[in-house]
Amino acid sequence: MPTTTVPPNVAPTTRVASSGYLARLAPGAEPAAPRSFDGDGPTRGVTVLIPTYSPPGGGRTGSLSLCLHTVLAAAPDAVVLVVDNGLSGSDARIVGELLRATGCDHRIVAAPRSPGTRYTAAQARNAGLALLAHPDGAVLRRRMLLFLDDDTALASDSLDRLRAVLDASPRAVAACPRVVPVPSLDDWRRRRPASPPATAARRLPGALNRDGYDLLSVTSHGSLVTGRTVGLLVRQDPVLWWVRHRGPLFYEGTPYGSTEDMLAMAVLSRLGELWTVPAAEVVDEARRTPGATRSQQFAWGYDHAWLAHALTEAGAIRPGVHALSWRDDGWEEQRSTDWGPYAGFLINPAELRLGYRMLHAIGAEPEVATAMFGADADRVRAGTHALGRALRRWHAGAGTARRRPRPDLPPLAGRDWAGLRDGLDALIGHLAGNVAGSLDHGPSFLYGARQPAVAPPLDWSTP
């Protein structure tokens, strides 16, 4: 069928108010209306939502082509919805040709764009969901909805495994794959990796509990608590119900446009259970250079620190300063309420002391700091001093903090310094983003990168 580019008149506004969205994560927030998942719409099958754009230095049409190939190999009758999130004219023509060549039903929707704002994944995904929820999008709706990026690909049998978990779990609203970073999608395709052996699915604990949003565990253990949007398979009917009656699924207001997964997964948990399926794999093309990894992690670290501020203002997290420390017998959470107006989070203070020393040494060499952090170098240097003060104050008063074990979090594994995503550049970049974001949003602060975890047993986090 011909490619149709849908104008953005059915898309939501480009900013989602903090007071409305984040307040839904607070204790006592209005619960989602009970939904029956029986039927999940009139048409079985899957709608695939893929944002794409043209970054500086080259487009992503090659990786998008491979993504589409793996999707249609898994689901030949899939409907594909591509969101134009900033395509150049030439790339837009190529994307249209790619979609027409597949022969599948497809649409292209243009994400809204306001002057002076950046393109974000949250904005793009909301634009796609807005079209699906609108009467004009009825022809695109299927029973399931699969979220992918334009630099990801589905491993063999992954979609079937995700779908099987949703079919077998009446209360489940979403199933998450295991996301595997690879240096190159082309290299991954040439290797023709074998499908991993099947393993049991686990229910994810989620970010919401009786105290509100558990920012400490989400930022320390990420997808092991909440899952990720990349490769996420959801029941389309309840998700579109949320969009129509509660507003956008993805929050668009973070400073760097990242961490949208963390909040969206919490919203989804209001609708039903979240499950992870380790044998379902989605490969994700990793950043190609240490500098690109450092920049990406800076953005994530900054937005994590901003979240500490925003969620505190929304009443979605408990007051006080919280720390997550590794003991020989597991993780322990400590909470101190004698910090006055401060609301803060420290993830693994022992690792933070090492990170502080590294950032302090970098800041002592102005040329090195500028080479690594550019225009943010002075803010990173000032934020590093603030981190040192926070660590000293925490160490002095840690003996009086309230303590509770966190057996819901898997054991600490050794950090792999050779790994791209968890390597030294990633750790430094993330902590630099933390200190800059905490400096800009005091008196709230958050310091600490995601912690490497020992693979949990199959029954970990299962209620």
C-alpha positions as CSV (number, residue, x, y, z in Angstrom):
1,M,0.0,0.0,0.0
2,P,1.2,3.6,-0.5
3,T,3.1,5.3,2.3
4,T,0.9,7.8,4.1
5,T,2.5,10.6,6.1
6,V,0.0,11.7,8.8
7,P,0.1,15.3,9.9
8,P,0.7,15.9,13.6
9,N,-2.8,17.4,14.3
10,V,-3.8,14.3,16.3
11,A,-0.6,14.4,18.4
12,P,-0.4,15.5,22.0
13,T,1.2,18.8,23.0
14,T,5.0,18.6,23.1
15,R,5.3,19.1,26.9
16,V,3.5,17.1,29.6
17,A,2.9,19.0,32.8
18,S,4.9,17.7,35.8
19,S,2.0,18.4,38.2
20,G,-0.3,16.0,36.4
21,Y,2.0,13.2,35.2
22,L,4.4,12.9,38.1
23,A,1.6,13.2,40.7
24,R,0.2,9.9,39.4
25,L,3.3,8.2,41.0
26,A,2.6,9.6,44.5
27,P,1.0,7.5,47.3
28,G,-2.7,7.8,47.2
29,A,-2.9,8.8,43.6
30,E,-6.0,7.9,41.7
31,P,-5.7,4.3,40.6
32,A,-6.2,3.4,37.0
33,A,-9.6,2.1,36.2
34,P,-9.9,-1.7,36.2
35,R,-9.6,-3.0,32.7
36,S,-10.5,-6.4,31.3
37,F,-7.8,-7.7,29.0
38,D,-10.2,-10.3,27.4
39,G,-10.1,-9.7,23.7
40,D,-7.8,-6.7,23.6
41,G,-9.4,-5.3,20.6
42,P,-11.1,-6.8,17.5
43,T,-8.0,-7.8,15.5
44,R,-5.3,-10.2,16.6
45,G,-1.7,-9.4,15.5
46,V,0.8,-6.8,16.4
47,T,1.4,-3.1,15.6
48,V,5.0,-2.1,15.6
49,L,5.9,1.5,16.6
50,I,9.4,2.7,15.6
51,P,10.6,6.3,15.9
52,T,13.5,7.4,13.6
53,Y,15.5,10.5,12.9
54,S,18.5,11.8,11.0
55,P,21.4,12.4,13.5
56,P,24.3,14.6,12.7
57,G,27.0,12.7,10.8
58,G,24.6,10.3,9.0
59,G,21.2,8.7,8.9
60,R,19.9,5.5,10.4
61,T,18.1,4.1,7.4
62,G,20.4,1.1,7.2
63,S,19.7,-0.1,10.8
64,L,16.0,0.7,10.3
65,S,16.0,-1.6,7.3
66,L,17.5,-4.4,9.3
67,C,15.0,-3.8,12.1
68,L,12.1,-4.0,9.7
69,H,13.5,-7.2,8.3
70,T,13.6,-9.0,11.7
71,V,10.1,-7.7,12.6
72,L,8.5,-9.0,9.4
73,A,10.4,-12.3,9.7
74,A,8.7,-12.8,13.1
75,A,5.3,-11.3,12.2
76,P,4.7,-11.2,8.4
77,D,1.2,-9.6,9.0
78,A,2.5,-6.9,11.3
79,V,1.4,-3.3,10.9
80,V,4.3,-0.8,11.1
81,L,3.9,2.7,12.4
82,V,7.1,4.8,11.9
83,V,7.3,8.2,13.6
84,D,9.3,10.8,11.7
85,N,11.2,12.4,14.7
86,G,13.4,14.7,12.6
87,L,14.2,13.0,9.3
88,S,16.1,14.9,6.6
89,G,14.3,15.1,3.2
90,S,16.5,12.5,1.7
91,D,16.2,10.1,4.6
92,A,12.4,10.6,4.6
93,R,12.3,9.4,1.0
94,I,14.4,6.4,1.8
95,V,12.2,5.4,4.8
96,G,9.2,5.6,2.5
97,E,10.8,3.4,0.0
98,L,11.9,0.9,2.6
99,L,8.3,0.6,3.9
100,R,6.8,0.3,0.5
101,A,9.3,-2.5,-0.4
102,T,8.2,-4.6,2.6
103,G,4.7,-4.8,1.3
104,C,3.3,-4.5,4.8
105,D,0.6,-2.2,6.0
106,H,2.3,0.9,7.3
107,R,1.9,4.6,8.1
108,I,4.4,7.4,8.9
109,V,3.3,10.0,11.5
110,A,5.3,13.3,12.0
111,A,6.1,14.1,15.6
112,P,5.2,17.6,16.6
113,R,8.0,20.1,16.8
114,S,8.1,23.4,18.7
115,P,10.8,26.0,17.9
116,G,13.8,25.7,20.2
117,T,13.0,22.2,21.5
118,R,14.9,19.0,20.9
119,Y,13.5,15.8,19.4
120,T,13.0,13.1,22.0
121,A,12.0,9.5,22.0
122,A,9.2,10.3,24.5
123,Q,7.8,12.9,22.1
124,A,7.9,10.5,19.2
125,R,6.3,7.6,20.9
126,N,3.5,9.8,22.3
127,A,2.9,11.0,18.7
128,G,2.5,7.4,17.5
129,L,0.2,6.5,20.4
130,A,-1.9,9.6,19.9
131,L,-2.5,8.5,16.3
132,L,-3.4,4.9,17.4
133,A,-5.8,6.3,20.0
134,H,-7.5,8.7,17.5
135,P,-10.3,7.4,15.3
136,D,-8.0,8.0,12.3
137,G,-5.7,5.3,13.6
138,A,-8.3,2.6,13.9
139,V,-7.0,0.7,10.8
140,L,-3.6,0.4,12.5
141,R,-4.7,-1.2,15.7
142,R,-4.0,-4.8,16.6
143,R,-4.2,-6.8,19.8
144,M,-0.5,-6.2,20.7
145,L,1.8,-3.2,20.4
146,L,5.6,-3.6,20.1
147,F,8.0,-0.8,20.8
148,L,11.3,-0.8,18.9
149,D,14.0,1.8,18.0
150,D,15.5,2.3,14.6
151,D,18.9,0.8,15.8
152,T,17.4,-2.4,17.3
153,A,16.5,-5.8,15.9
154,L,14.5,-8.8,17.1
155,A,16.3,-12.1,17.7
156,S,14.6,-15.3,16.5
157,D,11.5,-16.4,18.3
158,S,11.6,-13.4,20.7
159,L,8.3,-12.0,19.6
160,D,6.6,-15.4,20.0
161,R,8.1,-15.7,23.5
162,L,6.9,-12.3,24.6
163,R,3.4,-12.9,23.2
164,A,3.2,-16.3,25.0
165,V,3.8,-14.7,28.4
166,L,1.0,-12.2,27.8
167,D,-1.3,-14.9,26.6
168,A,-0.6,-17.0,29.7
169,S,-0.7,-14.2,32.2
170,P,-4.3,-12.7,32.4
171,R,-3.2,-9.8,34.6
172,A,0.0,-8.9,32.6
173,V,-0.1,-5.7,30.6
174,A,3.5,-5.8,29.3
175,A,6.3,-8.3,28.7
176,C,10.0,-7.1,28.4
177,P,12.8,-8.8,26.5
178,R,16.5,-8.9,27.5
179,V,18.2,-6.1,25.7
180,V,21.7,-7.1,24.4
181,P,24.0,-4.3,23.3
182,V,26.0,-5.2,20.2
183,P,28.7,-3.1,18.4
184,S,27.0,-3.5,15.0
185,L,23.7,-4.8,13.8
186,D,25.3,-5.9,10.5
187,D,27.9,-8.0,12.4
188,W,25.2,-9.5,14.5
189,R,23.1,-10.4,11.5
190,R,26.1,-12.1,9.7
191,R,26.8,-14.3,12.7
192,R,23.2,-15.6,12.6
193,P,23.1,-16.1,16.4
194,A,21.2,-19.2,17.6
195,S,18.0,-18.6,19.6
196,P,18.7,-18.8,23.3
197,P,17.2,-21.7,25.3
198,A,13.8,-20.9,26.8
199,T,13.8,-19.9,30.5
200,A,10.9,-19.0,32.8
201,A,9.5,-15.5,32.9
202,R,9.6,-13.4,36.0
203,R,7.2,-10.7,37.3
204,L,9.0,-7.5,37.7
205,P,8.6,-5.7,41.1
206,G,8.0,-2.3,39.5
207,A,8.8,1.2,40.7
208,L,5.6,1.9,42.7
209,N,5.0,0.8,46.3
210,R,3.1,2.1,49.3
211,D,5.7,4.9,49.8
212,G,5.4,6.1,46.2
213,Y,8.0,6.0,43.5
214,D,11.1,3.9,44.5
215,L,13.7,6.1,42.7
216,L,16.5,4.5,44.7
217,S,16.0,1.0,43.3
218,V,15.1,2.2,39.8
219,T,18.2,4.2,39.3
220,S,20.4,1.5,40.9
221,H,19.0,-1.5,39.1
222,G,17.1,-0.1,36.1
223,S,15.4,-2.7,33.9
224,L,15.7,-5.4,36.6
225,V,13.1,-3.4,38.5
226,T,11.0,-1.8,35.7
227,G,12.0,-3.3,32.4
228,R,12.7,-1.2,29.3
229,T,10.7,0.3,26.4
230,V,13.0,-1.2,23.7
231,G,11.4,-4.4,22.6
232,L,8.5,-4.0,25.0
233,L,5.3,-5.9,24.0
234,V,2.1,-4.5,25.5
235,R,-1.6,-5.1,25.3
236,Q,-2.7,-2.3,23.0
237,D,-6.3,-1.8,24.3
238,P,-5.5,-0.8,27.9
239,V,-2.6,1.3,26.8
240,L,-4.7,3.3,24.4
241,W,-7.4,3.5,27.1
242,W,-4.8,5.3,29.3
243,V,-3.8,7.6,26.5
244,R,-7.4,8.6,25.9
245,H,-8.5,9.0,29.5
246,R,-5.3,9.8,31.5
247,G,-3.0,11.5,28.9
248,P,0.4,10.6,27.3
249,L,2.2,7.4,28.4
250,F,5.7,9.0,28.1
251,Y,6.8,12.0,30.0
252,E,8.4,14.7,27.7
253,G,9.7,17.1,30.3
254,T,13.1,15.7,31.4
255,P,15.9,18.2,30.6
256,Y,17.8,15.8,28.3
257,G,14.9,13.9,27.0
258,S,16.1,10.6,28.6
259,T,14.8,8.2,31.3
260,E,11.4,8.1,29.7
261,D,11.4,4.3,30.1
262,M,11.5,4.6,33.9
263,L,8.4,6.7,34.2
264,A,6.4,5.0,31.5
265,M,6.9,1.6,33.0
266,A,5.6,2.9,36.3
267,V,2.5,4.2,34.5
268,L,2.0,0.8,32.9
269,S,2.2,-0.9,36.3
270,R,-0.9,1.0,37.2
271,L,-2.7,-1.0,34.5
272,G,-1.4,-4.5,35.2
273,E,1.6,-6.6,35.8
274,L,5.0,-6.2,34.2
275,W,7.0,-9.4,33.2
276,T,10.5,-10.0,31.9
277,V,11.3,-12.8,29.5
278,P,15.1,-13.4,29.6
279,A,15.0,-15.8,26.6
280,A,13.4,-13.1,24.4
281,E,16.3,-11.0,23.1
282,V,16.4,-7.6,21.4
283,V,19.8,-6.4,20.2
284,D,20.6,-2.7,20.5
285,E,23.4,-1.0,18.6
286,A,25.7,0.4,21.3
287,R,27.5,3.8,21.0
288,R,30.5,3.4,18.8
289,T,33.0,5.5,20.8
290,P,33.8,6.0,24.5
291,G,33.1,9.7,24.0
292,A,29.6,9.0,22.7
293,T,29.0,6.7,25.6
294,R,30.2,9.3,28.0
295,S,27.8,11.9,26.5
296,Q,24.9,9.5,26.6
297,Q,25.5,8.6,30.2
298,F,25.9,12.3,31.1
299,A,22.4,12.9,29.9
300,W,21.0,9.9,31.8
301,G,22.9,11.0,35.0
302,Y,21.6,14.5,34.7
303,D,18.0,13.5,34.2
304,H,18.2,11.0,37.1
305,A,19.3,13.9,39.4
306,W,16.5,16.1,38.0
307,L,14.0,13.3,38.8
308,A,15.0,13.4,42.4
309,H,14.0,17.1,42.4
310,A,10.8,16.7,40.3
311,L,9.5,13.7,42.2
312,T,10.1,15.3,45.5
313,E,8.1,18.4,44.4
314,A,5.3,16.1,43.2
315,G,5.1,14.3,46.6
316,A,6.0,11.0,44.9
317,I,9.0,10.0,47.1
318,R,9.6,10.0,50.8
319,P,11.4,13.0,52.3
320,G,15.0,12.6,53.7
321,V,18.3,11.3,52.3
322,H,18.4,7.7,51.2
323,A,21.4,5.5,50.6
324,L,21.7,2.0,49.1
325,S,24.8,0.2,50.5
326,W,26.1,-3.3,49.7
327,R,26.8,-5.6,52.6
328,D,28.1,-9.1,52.6
329,D,24.6,-10.4,53.0
330,G,22.9,-8.2,50.5
331,W,21.7,-4.6,49.8
332,E,20.7,-2.4,52.7
333,E,18.7,0.8,52.4
334,Q,19.4,3.6,54.9
335,R,17.3,6.7,55.4
336,S,18.2,9.9,57.4
337,T,15.7,12.7,58.1
338,D,18.1,15.1,59.8
339,W,19.3,16.9,56.6
340,G,16.8,19.7,56.8
341,P,15.4,20.7,53.4
342,Y,17.5,18.2,51.5
343,A,16.0,15.2,49.7
344,G,18.7,13.0,48.2
345,F,19.9,9.6,47.1
346,L,23.3,7.9,47.3
347,I,23.8,4.7,45.4
348,N,26.6,2.5,46.7
349,P,28.6,5.2,48.8
350,A,31.7,3.0,48.6
351,E,31.7,3.3,44.8
352,L,30.8,6.9,45.0
353,R,33.9,7.7,47.0
354,L,36.0,6.2,44.1
355,G,33.9,8.1,41.6
356,Y,34.4,11.4,43.5
357,R,38.2,10.9,43.5
358,M,38.2,10.4,39.8
359,L,36.0,13.4,39.0
360,H,38.1,15.5,41.4
361,A,41.3,14.5,39.7
362,I,39.8,15.3,36.3
363,G,38.6,18.7,37.5
364,A,42.1,19.6,38.8
365,E,43.3,19.5,35.1
366,P,41.2,22.2,33.3
367,E,42.3,21.1,29.8
368,V,41.3,17.5,30.6
369,A,38.0,18.5,32.1
370,T,37.1,20.6,29.1
371,A,38.1,17.9,26.7
372,M,35.8,15.4,28.5
373,F,32.8,17.6,29.4
374,G,33.1,20.7,27.1
375,A,31.0,23.6,28.3
376,D,29.8,21.6,31.3
377,A,33.3,21.4,32.8
378,D,32.9,24.2,35.3
379,R,29.5,22.9,36.5
380,V,30.9,19.4,36.8
381,R,33.8,20.7,38.9
382,A,31.5,22.7,41.2
383,G,29.1,19.7,41.5
384,T,32.0,17.4,42.4
385,H,32.8,19.6,45.4
386,A,29.1,19.3,46.4
387,L,29.3,15.5,46.1
388,G,32.3,15.5,48.4
389,R,30.5,17.5,51.0
390,A,27.4,15.2,50.8
391,L,29.6,12.0,51.2
392,R,31.4,13.4,54.2
393,R,28.1,14.4,55.9
394,W,26.6,11.0,55.1
395,H,29.6,9.2,56.5
396,A,29.5,11.2,59.7
397,G,25.8,10.5,60.4
398,A,25.3,7.1,58.8
399,G,25.3,5.4,62.2
400,T,22.0,7.1,63.1
401,A,20.2,6.4,59.8
402,R,17.2,4.0,59.8
403,R,18.1,0.7,58.1
404,R,16.2,-2.0,56.2
405,P,17.3,-4.8,54.0
406,R,16.5,-4.9,50.3
407,P,16.3,-8.6,49.5
408,D,14.2,-7.6,46.4
409,L,17.4,-6.4,44.7
410,P,19.8,-9.0,43.2
411,P,23.4,-9.4,44.6
412,L,26.1,-7.0,43.4
413,A,28.4,-8.3,40.7
414,G,31.8,-7.1,39.8
415,R,31.8,-4.1,37.5
416,D,33.2,-5.0,34.1
417,W,35.6,-2.1,33.2
418,A,36.0,-3.5,29.7
419,G,32.4,-3.4,28.9
420,L,31.2,-0.4,26.8
421,R,27.9,0.2,28.6
422,D,29.3,-0.4,32.1
423,G,32.9,0.8,31.5
424,L,34.9,3.6,33.0
425,D,33.7,6.2,30.5
426,A,30.1,5.3,31.2
427,L,30.6,5.5,35.0
428,I,32.5,8.9,34.8
429,G,29.9,10.3,32.4
430,H,27.0,9.2,34.4
431,L,28.4,10.6,37.7
432,A,29.3,13.8,35.9
433,G,25.7,14.2,34.8
434,N,24.6,13.4,38.4
435,V,26.8,16.2,39.9
436,A,25.8,18.8,37.3
437,G,22.1,17.9,37.6
438,S,22.2,17.9,41.4
439,L,24.0,21.3,41.4
440,D,21.3,22.8,39.2
441,H,18.4,21.3,41.2
442,G,19.4,21.6,44.8
443,P,18.5,21.1,47.6
444,S,17.6,17.7,46.0
445,F,20.4,15.4,44.8
446,L,21.1,12.0,43.4
447,Y,24.5,10.4,42.9
448,G,25.2,6.9,41.6
449,A,25.3,4.8,38.5
450,R,23.4,1.6,37.8
451,Q,24.9,-1.3,39.7
452,P,26.0,-4.5,38.0
453,A,23.9,-7.4,39.2
454,V,24.4,-11.2,39.5
455,A,21.9,-12.8,37.3
456,P,18.8,-13.4,39.5
457,P,17.3,-16.8,40.1
458,L,14.2,-17.5,38.2
459,D,11.9,-16.9,41.2
460,W,13.6,-13.5,42.1
461,S,11.0,-10.7,42.4
462,T,8.1,-13.1,41.8
463,P,5.3,-12.3,44.3
